[in-house]
Amino acid sequence: MLRLFKTSFFWQFAGGFAVGAAGLFALQPEAVAQSGAHVVQPAPIHATR
């Protein structure tokens, strides 16, 4: 197990995972939802009887 932590493959994998996780948190679409640009409207209900 200790030998696995010393390999460059492990560190490249861990680094890529960390960069991906940081990118997911940095690029959250919350800013769009707060600005009101992409607000989901409820569908209109037409009662015709």
N, CA, C and O of each residue as an XYZ file, in Angstrom:
196
protein
N       0.829     -1.186      0.000
C       0.000      0.000      0.000
C       0.878      1.255      0.000
O       0.570      2.223     -0.695
N       1.925      1.245      0.744
C       2.831      2.387      0.789
C       3.491      2.599     -0.568
O       3.772      3.731     -0.963
N       3.733      1.508     -1.272
C       4.347      1.609     -2.598
C       3.400      2.303     -3.590
O       3.851      3.003     -4.496
N       2.098      2.105     -3.415
C       1.113      2.736     -4.288
C       1.126      4.256     -4.134
O       0.974      4.982     -5.117
N       1.309      4.739     -2.903
C       1.309      6.179     -2.663
C       2.538      6.868     -3.258
O       2.533      8.087     -3.431
N       3.565      6.125     -3.565
C       4.796      6.709     -4.098
C       4.814      6.741     -5.623
O       5.750      7.293     -6.202
N       3.819      6.171     -6.291
C       3.843      6.131     -7.745
C       3.335      7.449     -8.319
O       2.497      8.126     -7.724
N       3.864      7.794     -9.486
C       3.433      9.033    -10.119
C       2.012      8.900    -10.661
O       1.281      9.888    -10.731
N       1.614      7.681    -11.046
C       0.243      7.480    -11.515
C      -0.764      7.854    -10.435
O      -1.775      8.495    -10.721
N      -0.493      7.461     -9.211
C      -1.400      7.783     -8.107
C      -1.499      9.284     -7.910
O      -2.596      9.812     -7.727
N      -0.362      9.985     -7.944
C      -0.372     11.429     -7.729
C      -1.015     12.168     -8.896
O      -1.661     13.195     -8.687
N      -0.854     11.671    -10.112
C      -1.529     12.291    -11.252
C      -3.036     12.074    -11.151
O      -3.815     12.983    -11.438
N      -3.443     10.892    -10.750
C      -4.856     10.598    -10.573
C      -5.450     11.463     -9.468
O      -6.521     12.044     -9.644
N      -4.774     11.552     -8.344
C      -5.263     12.361     -7.226
C      -5.295     13.841     -7.602
O      -6.231     14.549     -7.231
N      -4.302     14.309     -8.322
C      -4.278     15.705     -8.746
C      -5.399     16.008     -9.723
O      -6.031     17.060     -9.628
N      -5.655     15.111    -10.655
C      -6.753     15.303    -11.589
C      -8.098     15.293    -10.900
O      -8.994     16.059    -11.255
N      -8.239     14.430     -9.919
C      -9.476     14.383     -9.155
C      -9.673     15.682     -8.384
O     -10.786     16.206     -8.328
N      -8.605     16.203     -7.793
C      -8.708     17.450     -7.030
C      -9.040     18.627     -7.944
O      -9.850     19.478     -7.578
N      -8.428     18.688     -9.127
C      -8.722     19.764    -10.064
C     -10.163     19.665    -10.555
O     -10.840     20.683    -10.691
N     -10.632     18.463    -10.820
C     -12.015     18.275    -11.247
C     -13.010     18.674    -10.174
O     -14.022     19.309    -10.469
N     -12.731     18.308     -8.939
C     -13.625     18.675     -7.839
C     -13.644     20.185     -7.636
O     -14.703     20.762     -7.391
N     -12.493     20.825     -7.734
C     -12.435     22.281     -7.595
C     -13.196     22.954     -8.739
O     -13.863     23.967     -8.529
N     -13.099     22.397     -9.938
C     -13.823     22.948    -11.078
C     -15.320     22.818    -10.922
O     -16.060     23.723    -11.306
N     -15.784     21.710    -10.364
C     -17.221     21.539    -10.143
C     -17.755     22.561     -9.153
O     -18.842     23.106     -9.346
N     -17.004     22.821     -8.103
C     -17.460     23.801     -7.122
C     -17.353     25.223     -7.662
O     -18.179     26.072     -7.325
N     -16.358     25.494     -8.486
C     -16.170     26.845     -9.017
C     -17.199     27.173    -10.091
O     -17.552     28.340    -10.261
N     -17.686     26.181    -10.816
C     -18.584     26.422    -11.941
C     -20.027     26.042    -11.647
O     -20.749     25.627    -12.553
N     -20.453     26.174    -10.418
C     -21.833     25.855    -10.068
C     -22.772     26.849    -10.742
O     -22.444     28.032    -10.838
N     -23.928     26.398    -11.209
C     -24.856     27.301    -11.893
C     -25.723     28.131    -10.944
O     -26.785     28.596    -11.357
N     -25.319     28.332     -9.704
C     -26.109     29.100     -8.751
C     -26.156     30.573     -9.131
O     -27.160     31.235     -8.872
N     -25.113     31.099     -9.731
C     -25.088     32.509    -10.099
C     -26.145     32.804    -11.154
O     -26.727     33.889    -11.152
N     -26.405     31.867    -12.050
C     -27.425     32.063    -13.073
C     -28.804     32.057    -12.439
O     -29.658     32.865    -12.804
N     -29.031     31.160    -11.497
C     -30.340     31.069    -10.857
C     -30.617     32.308    -10.005
O     -31.772     32.718     -9.889
N     -29.600     32.907     -9.412
C     -29.802     34.086     -8.585
C     -30.062     35.326     -9.424
O     -30.741     36.242     -8.959
N     -29.546     35.387    -10.645
C     -29.736     36.567    -11.471
C     -31.115     36.601    -12.108
O     -31.536     37.649    -12.597
N     -31.830     35.481    -12.115
C     -33.156     35.438    -12.681
C     -33.162     35.206    -14.177
O     -34.219     35.266    -14.804
N     -32.012     34.945    -14.757
C     -31.935     34.752    -16.202
C     -32.531     33.414    -16.621
O     -33.032     33.285    -17.738
N     -32.484     32.442    -15.763
C     -32.962     31.110    -16.116
C     -33.906     30.622    -15.018
O     -33.559     29.734    -14.240
N     -35.078     31.200    -14.964
C     -36.053     30.843    -13.945
C     -37.112     29.966    -14.601
O     -37.671     30.322    -15.639
N     -37.379     28.835    -13.995
C     -38.366     27.905    -14.536
C     -39.749     28.373    -14.113
O     -40.036     28.509    -12.924
N     -40.592     28.613    -15.089
C     -41.959     29.060    -14.833
C     -42.877     27.834    -14.819
O     -42.660     26.888    -15.575
N     -43.896     27.851    -13.964
C     -44.845     26.734    -13.976
C     -45.669     26.759    -15.258
O     -45.905     27.823    -15.831
N     -46.093     25.618    -15.693
C     -46.885     25.503    -16.910
C     -48.271     26.085    -16.672
O     -48.848     25.888    -15.602
N     -48.808     26.794    -17.646
C     -50.151     27.359    -17.463
C     -51.213     26.246    -17.482
O     -51.084     25.253    -18.198
N     -52.229     26.438    -16.700
C     -53.312     25.461    -16.628
C     -54.545     26.097    -17.257
O     -55.015     27.137    -16.796
N     -55.055     25.490    -18.281
C     -56.245     25.979    -18.977
C     -57.396     25.018    -18.713
O     -57.402     23.884    -19.191
N     -58.347     25.485    -17.960
C     -59.516     24.667    -17.663
C     -60.640     25.059    -18.630
O     -61.284     26.095    -18.464
N     -60.858     24.232    -19.616
C     -61.932     24.508    -20.567
C     -62.913     23.356    -20.494
O     -62.616     22.255    -20.958
N     -64.063     23.595    -19.925
C     -65.110     22.579    -19.834
C     -66.392     23.143    -20.323
O     -67.408     22.449    -20.332
